[in-house]
Amino acid sequence: MVNAAVVNGLKHDLVAEATRLGFVSVGVASAETDPVQAKRLHEWLDAGHHGTMEWMQDRADVRQGPQSMWPEAQSVIALGMSYAPEADPLALEGIGDKARISVYAQGRDYHDTVKKALKALARWLVAEAKKRGMDEPQLKVFVDTAPVMEKPLGQAAGIGWQGKHSNLVSREHGSWLFLGAIYTTVPFRPDDAEEDFCGSCTACQTACPTDAFPQPYVVDARRCISYLTIEHKGPIPEEFREAMGNRIYGCDDCLAVCPWNKFAETAARHKAFAPREELIAPRLADLLALDDAAFRTLFSGSPVKRIGRNRFVRNCLIAAGNSGESALAPQVELLSGDADPVVAEAANWALNRLRSAT
């Protein structure tokens, strides 16, 4: 029989330790599957809103709830780490010779930073539980690389709510949170779920350049610039190219306009996510010149590296085509003969756009 007072004391100290490790939000949810969230997941997948992300469809039954993955789980510790930006994420809009990289990808790869802290917290939890006479707890840690619904779990744990843009929103930290989760056999008392404070606001819906929200709280990935620039491997559908503007990796528009961001403080940002100077406002001309080796060097330790040189240059060529910068035409023309057919096609599209703009 687990002593409730011991478990409650462990939870109290867990929050303090998580804060010490760099997390700004900590909450606990039950590991039981929420049938409402499971239903929403399957409806989203059935509508095809996941695009070509087959891995979401393939493991949908496991993704629908913690105990669907691990029946022994009793609790989910949901955690958030801030990456609140200093500068306005929309400041480079319309500046043709510059490229826009999403705020979250301007610093170090969050997967590495968040997972390191999660593992440290998990080790602490095992040691502390044993000190307090509890059976050794079992744990699993996750950060965006497993079939885990971090955002609904975050809402259930009270660290924020899923906004109309489908991302988690915190009253303290706005839209700028990296999420992690620890599944555990410790039967912690769940925190109260967070309420939805979006109200009548539709700022994120209105801001979307590609109209990727068929309805509030639902995103169609097939129309989302983040999906198109990161997950989508083939040619960018032409209907979305002009709307992409100079966004070459991700899109911050729906997050950046959220009114709750006025409460987010840069001082809360983890030091690993401070932007690298060369990624804040990079010149398109420099990015178009990258070969595979130069790309890997520039984006070492960055989440951008995961999409590879070809997909990245494809994105830069779309931005070049939207730039109106005729000085980029010689570089674009060189890429029209690229060995990768997707890059070559994007280069020819961009070249035609630049020539027709002169």
Residue, then its C-alpha position, 0 to 999 in steps of 0.5 A: m500500500v502506497n503511503a499518500a503523504v509520502v507520494n505527495g511529498l515526493k511530488h512537491d519535491l519533484v516540482a522543485e527539482a524540475t524547476r532546477l533542471g530548467f523546466v518552467s511548467v510542471g504538472v501531473a495527469s492520470a495515465e488513463t486514456d481519455p476517450v474524448q482525446a482518442k476520438r479526436l485523434h482518430e477523427w483528425l487522422d480519418a480526415g487526412h489532416h496528417g498529410t504524409m506523416e504516415w507514422m502518426q497513422d501507423r501507431a494511432d492506437v498506441r498514440q491515443g493514450p499513455q496506457s495504450m502504450w504502457p498499461e502499467a503506467q499510473s501517472v504522466i508528468a508533463l513538463g514545459m521548457s520556455y523558448a520565449p523570443e526576444a525579438d518579434p518573430l514576424a519582424l522579417e516579413g516581406i524582407g526579400d533578401k532575408a530568410r525566416i527560420s522559426v524561433y524554435a530552431q534558431g538555438r540548439d536542438y530542443h530534443d537533446t536539451v529537453k531529453k537530457a533534463l528529462k533523464a536527469l529528472a527521472r534518475w532523481l525520481v527513482a533515487e528519491a522514491k527509494k530513499r522514501g521507502m517506496d518500491e523502485p518506480q518504472l519510468k519512460v521519458f519522451v520528447d516529440t519522438a514517440p507516439v505521445m500526445e504531449k499537448p492534450l496531456g499538458q492540458a490534462a496536467g494543468i500546464g496550459w491548454q490547447g489553443k485554437h491553433s492546436n498548440l499548448v498555450s500557457r497563461e505564464h509563458g504564452s505559446w513558447l513551450f517545448l514539451g516533454a513527458i515522463y510516464t511512471t508507475v508512481p500513483f501521483r495525485p493528478d493536478d486539475a486540468e487547465e481551462d481554455f482561455c482562448g475565448s472569442c479570439t481568432a487571431c491565430q486563425t486569421a494570421c495563418p498565411t495558408d488558411a490551414f485551420p478548417q475550424p478552430y482547434v484543428v490544423d490541416a497539416r497539408r496546408c501548414i507551412s511548418y509541415l510543408t517546409i519540414e515534413h513534406k518531402g516532395p515539391i511544395p504544392e504551387e498553391f502555397r508557394e507565394a503564401m510561404g513568403n520568405r519562411i524557409y523552416g517552420c512558421d511562427d505566425c499563429l503562435a506569434v500573434c497569440p495575446w497570451n504571449k504578452f506574459a511570456e518573459t525572455a528571462a524564463r527561456h532556457k539558455a540553450f535556446a538563445p538564438r544563434e546570430e547567424l540564424i536570426a536573419p540569414r541572407l538568402a544568397d548565403l543559404l542558396a550557396l550551401d552544398d551538403a557539407a556546408f549545410r551540415t556544418l552550419f546546422s550542426g546541433s540544430p533541428v534544421k539539420r534533420i531535413g537535409r540539404n536538398r529539402f532546405v535548399r528547396n525551401c530557400l528557392i521558394a523564398a527566392g522566387n518570392s523575394g523580388e530580388s533579381a540579384l539572386a537569379p544567377q544563383v537560382e539558375l545554377l540550381s536549376g541543374d541540381a542533381d535533386p529533381v525537387v531542387a531543380e524544379a523549385a529553382n526553375w519555378a523561382l527563376n521564372r518568378l524572378r524574371s517576370a518580376t523584372 
